[in-house]
Every structure is written in C-alpha cells, then in structure tokens.
Amino acid sequence: MSTAILPFSAGCPPTASGGRVTTVFLPKEHGSWSLALEPLALGLLITPSWAGGALGGALLAGFFARRPLKAALHATDSARRNVARWTLAMFSLLGGIGLAEAVVLAPWIALWPLLPAALFGGIFLYCEAQGESRAAGAEVAGSAACGCMPAVLATLAGWTAPAALALASLALARSVPAVLTVRSFLRLRKGGAPRRGWALFAAGLAALALGALALAGRVPWLAAGLGGMLLLRSLWLLGARCPAWPARVVGMFEAAAGLLYVGALVAAYHA
C-alpha cells in the first residue's frame, strides 16, 4: 500500500529514489489478516474480559509490528528505515502497555497458554530471519501461534484449562488446514506438484478432532459440522474439478469462510 496514515510519515524526507516515504507498515500477505484476527475475534467474542481486551490490544500491536521490525533491520533507504523505527517503537509501547494491563487485571498464571504460542511464534520469526517466511513450515508455525490465542483469552476470563484448550482447538482446526490447503491449491494452479497429502491429512484430522471434542461435550456439535464442511472445502479445492481461481479470489473465499466459521461458533456458544 502507498497511503500515508501514520502521523509522522507525511513529513518524512524524500527517499534516495526521489519519492517520499508514504508506505503504511501493514502486512502485505492478505491471508495473514485472517489467520491473526480470526482467533482473536473468536476468543474475545466467546470469552470477553477486560484483561482479554488488554491482551488482545497487545497482540494486535505485535501483529502490526512485524513488518516495521523487518524494515527497521533491513531497509536500505534511510528515510524508510527511520519511519520503520518510529513505527516499531509505537507498536512496542502499545504492546507493552496492553500486556501490563492484562497482568494487572488477571492473575499472571492465566497467561500460561502464551508459552506454546511463543514457541510457534519463535519458529516463525526464525524462519523469517532466514528469509523463509513464505515456507510451509513458517506459515504453519505462524498460524499455530495465532491459533493458541483463544486459549489465553479464555484463561484470562476464568475458564478452566480443558475448556480453554478446546476453544484454541477450534481456531487451530480452522487455521492450519487452511494454510496447507491454500498453498497446495495455488501450487496446483501454477502447474506444480500440489502436495495434497498434508493438506487433506490436516483437514481430516481437524474434522475428527472437532467431532471427538463435540462428542466429549467440550465444544458445540455445530463445531463438528463446521469441521466436516472445511474438510469438504479442502477436497473441492484440491480435487479434479477445482475452480480456476486466482490467488486473490481464493483469498477472499477463505476470508469469507473464516467470518462464517467464527460467527457461527460465537452464536453457538452464546445460544
């Protein structure tokens, strides 16, 4: 994007190429918006709390800080690097304030689900530092880190560990198979080997896990039905009669599917 909405970007000096630094430091990967925001929405709408809201703000700041961090370290244009550092400082401050508020508003032990999220997040950041942020392992790790977020939002709201993990399972069952399915679909459309196996295995495992959780009474039965629908989605996109969609269209389709998934689960939990 090229629209300057950061308050300090409008007054930046021209870049070395003669242009003005007007880049908004937003993630360029459209899929990352869904993968990051869907779990947050799921957790906050099902298990609302003041502490969870504060942590949600901190997590959003961390999400938006990723691209400024990369630009601050690697940008060759001094003006762009300066804007990136100011932006990173702003998001870091906001993230720190949100995390501190969450600790004040709830027992710090309730933050224990951040440990697995930090592990997956560390794997993603390592891959990104190596220039491999688009690799399958990196994208799966990133989606898994985001998928853990509903668990910590639930524990901050006073939910038990089993209930919180079940809620996180709903996010993971949506995000990880989606990443593998879309990657395989795009590879198929480009004429490469689609590598359907892992995507279909993940979607099938997610559907079975949601069915088992519903049978155990941990999640609504609607979740099992949604897991089956997502499995059918993967079978369709990776099948012989898959649609001839470009990347933008399949991204919009997945975003719509994510909105319906989250909305249906929120309604089921509150019914």
Summary of the structure (lengths in Angstrom):
residues: 271
radius of gyration: 19.6
end to end distance: 40.3
largest distance: 62.7
contacts: 897
relative contact order: 0.11
helix: 74%
strand: 1%
